[in-house]
Amino acid sequence: MSAPELSEIIKSLSATLNSIEKVLDLPKISAEIAELQEEVGAPDLWDDQANAQRVTGRLSALQAQVDRVESLRSRLDDSEVLIELAAEEGDPESLAEAQAELGRLSDLIDSLEVRTLLSGEYDEREALVSIRSGAGGVDAADFAEMLQRMYVRWAERHGYPVEVFDTSYAEEAGIKSTTFAVKAPYAYGTLSVESGTHRLVRISPFDNQGRRQTSFAAVEVVPVLEETDEVDIPEEEIRVDVYRSSGPGGQSVNTTDSAVRLTHIPTGIVVSCQNEKSQLQNKASAMVILKAKLLAVKKAEERAQLDELRGDVQASWGDQMRNYVLNPYQMVKDLRTEVETGNTQSVLDGEIDAFIEAGIRWRRSQEVD
């Protein structure tokens, strides 16, 4: 590619980055960073640990956002200088190096542009992800566990902490259900496009005749609530059950009834938590999950889309949003965006950014239409 062609690419990328900077409102972000830095410097900050974690987490996230934009701008400027020098000296190797760098920058700027599309009321919140097995028996339970691993690996790749609140293991293999939090800014806005029914087609490892099996799992994503969110639940509307926590194969069984299950009687929503040693701590965590689910129900009712946001997905034929085919060929395909890949193992190992970014763009196009 010639120097003039590369210069045009730089102009295009620079224009996109300018647009991103305007949407992000960097001066406003810088002002908030200054305010948060003052709070962090206060000697009594850690007297309230929950607030301290919120302040330091927010500061870290905003600073990372500014650093990311500034780094991209600096790399674009460096590439422009490299192209000018290469053109003057007739250096094809430097031009090739600049072209490769612009390819990398294009991908990074595209990803950053997707973040600017996350402008929903709760998009910047952390996410609560629930997965449950659907039609397909033991294969569905195994698939649900595969999806849990996929999302946890995705979070690990991005350095996002994950906290598992509850996992119900199936008898033979896999899990019946699980609920975990992805603790990162914009985790909800990012992962919310993963809500829906996922379908797996493969040769069943549990079928002694080696037959192909189709199984389903449902994914639900809701935002983690903050103290300012108003979700009032009268005590008489909640049934509390306690039981002993347990792991796969009967391992890690507690000697006390520390696990807690909450049932919201009017809606039938059930949540459980068994990750803490204390029954009170588990009850508090379960209440956080229940409130988040009830908020999702409330917002869904307002938009007349209760089934979609509540996660009331049948997890069976006809309503899947993504197919994972491992036999007779290898392919993962999103049925909404048409994004697909033949590298099924990388997807199951957490490389799902292309699907997520396409889903976010698809959702915005649906909103515009």
N, C-alpha and C positions, 0 to 999 in steps of 0.2 A: 504494500500500500504506500502511496506517495505521501510526501510531507504535506502538501495542500489538503489531501483527503483526511489525513490524521488531524490536521488543524480544524477541519470542519466538525469532526467527531468531538473534539475538545469543546468547541463552541456549543454544540448540542448538549453535551453533558453538563457544561457550566450553566447553561440556561435552566436545565432541569434542577440542578443543585440550588440555583437562585430561587426557584419556585418553592423548593422544599424548605429553604431557610425562611421564606416569608410565612409559609404555613405553620412552621414550628414556632415562629416568633422568638428568635434567639435573644433579643433584648429583654423580653419578658422572662425568659428562662434564666438569663444571667441575673436579673433582679431577684428572682426567687432563690437562686443559689446563694446570693449574698445574704438573704434573710435566714436561710437555713444554716449557713455557716455561723451566723451569730448565735443561733439556738444551740448548735453543736458546741460552741465555746462556753456555754453557760455551765457553771460548776455543779448545778443541781440537775443537769440533764437526765442522769441515770437514776434519779429518785423515782421516776416513772418509766419503767423499762419498756412498756408497750409503746409509749410516746417516743422514747429515745430510738427504738428500732424503726418506728415510722419515719422519724426525722432523718436519721442517718441513711435509711434505705432510699428515701426520696432524694436526698442530696446526691447519693452515689449514682442513682439512675439518671438524674438530670445532668450531672457532670459528664457521665459517659456519653449521653446524647450530644452534648456540645463538643466533646472531644472527637466523637465520630465524624461530625460535620466538618470540623476544622481539619481533621486528618485528610478527609476526602478532598477538601479545597486545596490543601497543601500539595497533595499528590497530583492533582490536576495541574497546578502551577508548575510543578517540577517536570511533568510530562511535556508541557508546552515549551519549556526551556530546552529540554532534551531534543525535541523535534527541530527546533530552530538551529541548534548547534549541529545536529546530524545533517540538516539540509545544507548548511554552510560548508561543512567539511566533506559532504558526499559520503556519509557513513551509513551504509545499509544495515549493519548490525545494530546500531543504535536506533534506527527507525523500527526495526523488528522488535527490539526491546520495548520501545514506546507503544507499539501496537499491542503487544501482549499486556502491558500495564493498563492500557485503555480498556481492554476487554475485561480485566478484573474490576476496574473502577465502574464500568457500566453495570456489572452484576451487583456491586455493592450499592450503587446509587439507586438501582431499581428496587432493591430490598428496602432501602431507607424511604423511598417514595411510597411503598406499601404502608409503612408505619403511619404516614400522614393521612391515610384513609381511615385510620382507627379513631373516629371522632364521636362514637356513640356515648351515651350517658355513663355507661359503666366500663367502657373499653379499656381504660387505663388501670383497672383493678387486677388483683391477683385472681387466679382461676381455681374453681373446684371442679374436678373432673370425675364423673361417675361412669363406670363401664359395667354392663351386665350381659351375661350370655343369653342368647335367644334360641331360635329353633336350631336343632342340630345335635342335641344331646351332648355327649362328652366332647365331641369335636368343637362345639360352640363354647364350652367352658374353657377348652384349651386355647381357642381363638381369643376369647376375652383376656386371657392371661398374656397372649402374644401382643395384643393391643396395649395393655398396661405397660409391658416392657418397652414397646415402641415409643410411647409418649414419655416415659421416664428417661429413655436414652436420648430423645429429642431435647428434653430439658437439660440433661447433663452436658450435651454438646454446646448448649448456650450458656452454661454456668448457672442455671436456674435451680434453686433449692426445691426439693419435693418432700412433702410430708404426707405419709399414708395414714389415713384416719381409720379405715376399716377394710378388711378383706374377708369375704366369705368363700372358703375353699370348697370345690366340688369333691365328691367322694372318690372318683376314679382318677381324675387329672384336671388341672386347670382351676378356674375360679367361677363361682356363681356371680359375684359382683365385687366391686372395689370402689372406694372413694379416696381421692388424694388431692392435695393442693399443690399448685405450681406457683411458687412465691416469687413473682417478678412483675414489675410494672408492665401493663398492657398484655399480661398473660391471658386475661379473659377475652379481650378483643381479638387477640391472635388465634387462640384455640377455639373460640366459639364457632368457627366455620367447620370444625370437626364434628359438631353435633349431628347425630343421625344414625342410620343403620349401615354397618359395614358387613360385607359379604365375603366369605372365604371359600374357594374351591380348590380341593387337593385330594390326593390319595390319602385316605384316613390311616394314620398310624395305629388306630385303635380297632381297625377292621381286619380280622385275620384272613379275609379273602382279598384284601388289597383293593377294595372298591373306592371309586371317587365319591367324595362326600361334600355337600354344600352346607355351610353353617353360617350363622349370623350372630352379631353382637351389637348392642346399642351403646352409643356414646352420648353422654349429656354433659354440657359445660355451663356452669353458672358463675357469676361474679362473687368474690368474697366481699362481705359487707363491712362497712366501717361503723363506728359508734354513732355517727350522725345519721345513718340510715334508719328510717322509721319502719320497723316491722314489729308490731305488738302482738304477742301470742298469749292469750289468757291461759292460766294454769289448767283450767278445767278442759281445755281443748287438747291437752297433751297426755298421752299415756307413757309412763316410764317403766321399762323392764330392764333388769340387770341380770348378767350372766357371766360365766367364766370365759375369758379370752382363750383362743386356741389358734394354733398354726397348722400347717399341713401335716397330715399323718399323726395328729395328736400331740405334736411337739409344742413346747413353750406354753403349756397350759398353766394358767395362774392358779394359785391356791385360794384366791378370794374372788368374789363376784364383782370384778372391777369394770367389765365391759358394760356399755349402756346402749339401749335401743330406745329411740323416741318415735312415737307414732302420733302424727297430727290427725286427730280424729275427723275433723270436717273434710279434709282432702284425701286422707288415706296415705299421705306421704310418710315413709318410714326411713329413718337414718340411724346408723350405728357408728360407734366409735370404740376402739379397744386398744389404741396405740399408747395410752398413758397407763401408769400403774395405779393412779388414783381414780376412784369412781367419780369424784367431783370434777376432776380434770376432764375425764371422758365425757361427762354430761355437758360441760361447758363447750367442748369441741363439737359435740353432736348438735348442740343448740345453734352454733355458728353455721353448721351445714344446713340445718332445718330452716333457719331464717333466710339463707341464701336461696334455697329452693322455693320458699314461699314468695320471695321477692320476684323470682323468675315467673312464678305462676301469676302473680299480680300484674306484671308487665305484659305477660302473654294475654291475659284477659283484656287488658286495655287495647291490645292490638288484634283481638279476636283470633289469636294463634296459640291457644292454650296447649294443644298437643305438641306443637313444634318446640316451644321453649321449655315446657315442663319435662321434656324428655320422654313423653308417653309414646315411645316408638315401639312398634310391634316386633321389630327385629326379625322379620321374615320376608318371604318373597314379595317383590313388587315395590318396596319402599326404600331400597338400599341407595346410598349416595356414593359409595366407593366399592369397587370389586378388587379382591386380592386373589389372583388366579395363579396357583402353583403347579397345576396339571390340568390339561395336557400341554400347556405352554406356560411361560412365565410372564406375567404382566400385572401391574397395579394400575387401575384406571379410575379416575374420578368422573362420575356420570354427569356432574353439573358443568364442570369446566373443560372436560375432554382431555385434561392433562393425564399423561400415562408414561410409564417406564417399564422396561423389561428387567430392570435390576431390582427384583423383588426383595432380595436379602438386605440391600442397603436401606430400603424403605422400612422394613421390619426392624432394622437396627437404628431407626430414628431419623433417617435422612428424608424428612417430609416437608422441608421448607418450600419446595416448588409447589406442592399441593396446597399448602396453607396460603401462600402468597396469591396463587391463582384463585383460591376460594374467597379471599378478601376482596380482590378485584371484581370477582363475579358478584359478590354480595352488593358491592357499591353500585354496579351496573343495574342490578335488580331494583335497588332503591331509587336510582335516577329514573328508570323506566316507569 
